Amino acid sequence: MNWASSEIVTVLTFLLPGFVASAIFHSLTAHPKPNEFDRIVQALIFTTVVQAIVKGIPLVQGLSGADPIWMEDSEIVAAVLIAVVVALIAVYVSNHDTLHGFFRWIRLTKENSFPSEWYSTFARNPDCYVVLHLKGERRLYGWPEEWPSRPDQGHFRIAEAEWLTEEGPKQATGVSVILVPGDEVEMVEFLELKSSEITEE
């Protein structure tokens, strides 16, 4: 029993940097959290990268004749710190479509690093006014200060809001922002026009 417990502790200690990196990645990106099995696989991938760096840096220093950068008993601390750095790099690459952008540039893929077409469209149009087509044939124009990562969850936070009616735009006077449930939105238009430039069909 003690042997099994010590083995479990050893495995968990080995995987700790991977779980730390995975937790940081999912807390700072819109990617949905995977199930338990996929979470372990992701932790293993992060752990492999982290352990390669942890073992590789002293090895390179040893070949150059320098003293090791850390001792064996402090490797777990070094691994966790490196895991944080690796996770932050992965977050940046994912949120800015860096890696997939390069692969698209060399025509290796047409995919992107965003979790969905919904998220990708908002990420690629950060400086646009929007028109939300709501249920009941209502339309709301404004500046999206915040928007949900998924269309069926969360809310839109719309500033400078105007209701678009058959008579023309009607400003929501006395209102700083309007919070709209994402599941009330049937379609989103992305505009670069001022409210005064909108014309009704």
WOBEL-V287970 format. One record per pair of residues at least 24 apart in sequence whose ideal C-beta (glycine too) atoms are under 10 Angstrom apart, sorted by the first residue. I is the first residue (numbers start at 0). J is the second residue. D is the distance in whole Angstrom. If there is no record, write none. Layout:
i->I j->J d->D
i->I j->J d->D
This chain:
i->12 j->75 d->6
i->12 j->78 d->9
i->13 j->42 d->10
i->13 j->43 d->10
i->13 j->46 d->7
i->13 j->50 d->8
i->13 j->75 d->9
i->13 j->78 d->9
i->14 j->39 d->8
i->14 j->42 d->5
i->14 j->43 d->7
i->14 j->45 d->9
i->14 j->46 d->6
i->15 j->42 d->9
i->15 j->46 d->8
i->15 j->49 d->10
i->15 j->75 d->7
i->15 j->78 d->7
i->15 j->79 d->7
i->15 j->82 d->8
i->16 j->42 d->8
i->16 j->45 d->7
i->16 j->46 d->6
i->16 j->48 d->9
i->16 j->49 d->4
i->16 j->50 d->8
i->16 j->52 d->10
i->16 j->53 d->8
i->16 j->74 d->10
i->16 j->75 d->8
i->16 j->77 d->9
i->16 j->78 d->4
i->16 j->79 d->5
i->16 j->80 d->9
i->16 j->81 d->7
i->16 j->82 d->4
i->16 j->83 d->9
i->16 j->85 d->8
i->16 j->86 d->9
i->17 j->41 d->7
i->17 j->42 d->3
i->17 j->43 d->6
i->17 j->44 d->7
i->17 j->45 d->4
i->17 j->46 d->3
i->17 j->47 d->8
i->17 j->48 d->8
i->17 j->49 d->7
i->17 j->50 d->9
i->17 j->78 d->9
i->17 j->82 d->7
i->17 j->85 d->10
i->17 j->86 d->10
i->18 j->42 d->5
i->18 j->43 d->10
i->18 j->45 d->8
i->18 j->46 d->8
i->18 j->82 d->9
i->19 j->45 d->8
i->19 j->46 d->10
i->19 j->49 d->9
i->19 j->78 d->9
i->19 j->79 d->6
i->19 j->80 d->10
i->19 j->81 d->10
i->19 j->82 d->5
i->19 j->83 d->7
i->19 j->85 d->10
i->19 j->86 d->7
i->20 j->44 d->9
i->20 j->45 d->4
i->20 j->46 d->8
i->20 j->48 d->8
i->20 j->49 d->7
i->20 j->78 d->10
i->20 j->79 d->9
i->20 j->81 d->9
i->20 j->82 d->4
i->20 j->83 d->7
i->20 j->84 d->9
i->20 j->85 d->6
i->20 j->86 d->4
i->20 j->87 d->9
i->20 j->88 d->10
i->20 j->89 d->7
i->20 j->90 d->10
i->21 j->45 d->6
i->21 j->46 d->9
i->21 j->82 d->9
i->21 j->86 d->8
i->21 j->89 d->9
i->22 j->82 d->10
i->22 j->86 d->8
i->23 j->82 d->8
i->23 j->83 d->6
i->23 j->84 d->10
i->23 j->85 d->9
i->23 j->86 d->4
i->23 j->87 d->7
i->23 j->89 d->8
i->23 j->90 d->7
i->24 j->85 d->9
i->24 j->86 d->5
i->24 j->87 d->9
i->24 j->88 d->10
i->24 j->89 d->5
i->24 j->90 d->6
i->24 j->93 d->7
i->25 j->86 d->9
i->25 j->90 d->9
i->26 j->86 d->9
i->26 j->90 d->9
i->27 j->86 d->8
i->27 j->87 d->8
i->27 j->89 d->9
i->27 j->90 d->4
i->27 j->91 d->9
i->27 j->93 d->9
i->27 j->94 d->7
i->28 j->86 d->10
i->28 j->89 d->8
i->28 j->90 d->6
i->28 j->91 d->10
i->28 j->92 d->10
i->28 j->93 d->5
i->28 j->94 d->6
i->28 j->112 d->9
i->28 j->113 d->9
i->28 j->114 d->8
i->28 j->118 d->10
i->28 j->148 d->9
i->29 j->93 d->9
i->29 j->94 d->8
i->29 j->113 d->7
i->29 j->114 d->5
i->29 j->115 d->8
i->29 j->117 d->10
i->29 j->118 d->5
i->29 j->121 d->10
i->29 j->122 d->9
i->29 j->147 d->9
i->29 j->148 d->4
i->29 j->149 d->8
i->30 j->90 d->10
i->30 j->93 d->7
i->30 j->94 d->10
i->30 j->112 d->9
i->30 j->113 d->9
i->30 j->114 d->5
i->30 j->115 d->10
i->30 j->118 d->9
i->30 j->148 d->9
i->31 j->114 d->7
i->31 j->115 d->9
i->31 j->148 d->9
i->31 j->149 d->8
i->42 j->82 d->10
i->45 j->82 d->7
i->45 j->85 d->7
i->45 j->86 d->7
i->45 j->89 d->8
i->46 j->78 d->8
i->46 j->82 d->8
i->48 j->81 d->9
i->48 j->82 d->9
i->48 j->85 d->6
i->48 j->86 d->10
i->48 j->88 d->10
i->48 j->89 d->9
i->49 j->77 d->9
i->49 j->78 d->5
i->49 j->79 d->8
i->49 j->80 d->10
i->49 j->81 d->5
i->49 j->82 d->5
i->49 j->83 d->10
i->49 j->84 d->9
i->49 j->85 d->6
i->49 j->86 d->9
i->50 j->74 d->9
i->50 j->78 d->7
i->50 j->81 d->9
i->50 j->82 d->10
i->51 j->81 d->10
i->52 j->77 d->9
i->52 j->78 d->8
i->52 j->81 d->5
i->52 j->82 d->9
i->52 j->84 d->9
i->52 j->85 d->7
i->53 j->77 d->6
i->53 j->78 d->5
i->53 j->79 d->10
i->53 j->80 d->10
i->53 j->81 d->6
i->53 j->82 d->9
i->54 j->78 d->10
i->56 j->81 d->9
i->94 j->122 d->8
i->95 j->122 d->9
i->96 j->122 d->7
i->96 j->123 d->8
i->113 j->148 d->10
i->114 j->148 d->7
i->114 j->149 d->8
i->115 j->148 d->8
i->115 j->149 d->7
i->115 j->150 d->8
i->116 j->150 d->10
i->117 j->146 d->9
i->117 j->147 d->8
i->117 j->148 d->8
i->117 j->149 d->7
i->117 j->150 d->5
i->117 j->151 d->10
i->117 j->181 d->9
i->117 j->187 d->9
i->118 j->146 d->9
i->118 j->147 d->9
i->118 j->148 d->6
i->118 j->149 d->8
i->118 j->150 d->9
i->120 j->187 d->8
i->120 j->189 d->7
i->121 j->146 d->5
i->121 j->147 d->9
i->121 j->148 d->9
i->121 j->187 d->8
i->121 j->189 d->8
i->123 j->189 d->9
i->124 j->187 d->10
i->124 j->189 d->5
i->124 j->190 d->9
i->124 j->191 d->9
i->126 j->189 d->10
i->126 j->191 d->8
i->127 j->187 d->10
i->127 j->188 d->9
i->127 j->189 d->4
i->127 j->190 d->6
i->127 j->191 d->6
i->127 j->192 d->9
i->128 j->157 d->10
i->128 j->159 d->8
i->128 j->161 d->10
i->128 j->188 d->9
i->128 j->189 d->8
i->128 j->190 d->5
i->128 j->191 d->7
i->128 j->192 d->7
i->128 j->193 d->8
i->128 j->194 d->8
i->128 j->196 d->10
i->128 j->197 d->9
i->129 j->155 d->8
i->129 j->157 d->8
i->129 j->184 d->10
i->129 j->187 d->6
i->129 j->188 d->6
i->129 j->189 d->6
i->129 j->190 d->7
i->130 j->161 d->9
i->130 j->163 d->7
i->130 j->186 d->8
i->130 j->187 d->7
i->130 j->188 d->4
i->130 j->189 d->8
i->130 j->190 d->6
i->130 j->192 d->10
i->130 j->197 d->8
i->131 j->155 d->6
i->131 j->157 d->7
i->131 j->160 d->10
i->131 j->163 d->10
i->131 j->177 d->9
i->131 j->179 d->6
i->131 j->181 d->10
i->131 j->183 d->8
i->131 j->184 d->5
i->131 j->185 d->9
i->131 j->186 d->8
i->131 j->187 d->6
i->131 j->188 d->8
i->132 j->163 d->10
i->132 j->183 d->10
i->132 j->184 d->7
i->132 j->185 d->5
i->132 j->186 d->4
i->132 j->187 d->7
i->132 j->188 d->7
i->133 j->162 d->10
i->133 j->179 d->7
i->133 j->180 d->9
i->133 j->183 d->5
i->133 j->184 d->6
i->133 j->185 d->7
i->133 j->186 d->9
i->134 j->180 d->10
i->134 j->182 d->9
i->134 j->183 d->5
i->134 j->184 d->8
i->134 j->185 d->6
i->135 j->183 d->9
i->135 j->185 d->10
i->136 j->185 d->9
i->137 j->162 d->7
i->137 j->163 d->8
i->137 j->164 d->9
i->137 j->179 d->10
i->137 j->183 d->9
i->137 j->185 d->10
i->138 j->162 d->7
i->138 j->163 d->4
i->138 j->164 d->8
i->138 j->168 d->10
i->138 j->186 d->9
i->138 j->188 d->9
i->138 j->199 d->10
i->139 j->163 d->7
i->139 j->171 d->8
i->139 j->177 d->7
i->139 j->179 d->7
i->139 j->183 d->10
i->139 j->184 d->9
i->140 j->168 d->7
i->140 j->169 d->10
i->140 j->170 d->10
i->140 j->171 d->10
i->140 j->188 d->9
i->140 j->190 d->8
i->140 j->192 d->9
i->140 j->194 d->6
i->140 j->197 d->7
i->141 j->170 d->10
i->141 j->171 d->8
i->141 j->174 d->10
i->141 j->176 d->8
i->141 j->177 d->7
i->141 j->179 d->9
i->141 j->194 d->8
i->142 j->176 d->9
i->142 j->194 d->10
i->143 j->179 d->10
i->143 j->187 d->9
i->143 j->189 d->9
i->144 j->176 d->7
i->145 j->176 d->9
i->145 j->178 d->9
i->146 j->179 d->9
i->146 j->181 d->8
i->146 j->184 d->9
i->146 j->187 d->9
i->147 j->179 d->10
i->147 j->180 d->9
i->147 j->181 d->4
i->147 j->182 d->9
i->147 j->184 d->9
i->148 j->181 d->9
i->149 j->181 d->7
i->149 j->182 d->10
i->150 j->181 d->5
i->150 j->182 d->7
i->150 j->184 d->7
i->150 j->185 d->10
i->150 j->187 d->9
i->151 j->180 d->10
i->151 j->181 d->6
i->151 j->182 d->5
i->151 j->184 d->10
i->152 j->180 d->9
i->152 j->181 d->6
i->152 j->182 d->8
i->153 j->180 d->8
i->153 j->181 d->5
i->153 j->182 d->9
i->154 j->178 d->5
i->154 j->179 d->6
i->154 j->180 d->6
i->154 j->181 d->6
i->154 j->182 d->10
i->154 j->183 d->9
i->154 j->184 d->10
i->155 j->179 d->4
i->155 j->180 d->8
i->155 j->181 d->7
i->155 j->183 d->9
i->155 j->184 d->7
i->155 j->187 d->9
i->159 j->193 d->10
i->159 j->194 d->7
i->160 j->194 d->9
i->161 j->194 d->5
i->161 j->195 d->10
i->161 j->197 d->8
i->163 j->194 d->9
i->163 j->197 d->7
i->163 j->199 d->7
i->164 j->199 d->8
i->165 j->199 d->7
i->165 j->200 d->10
i->166 j->199 d->8
i->167 j->197 d->8
i->167 j->198 d->9
i->167 j->199 d->6
i->168 j->194 d->6
i->168 j->195 d->8
i->168 j->197 d->6
i->168 j->198 d->10
i->168 j->199 d->8
i->170 j->194 d->8
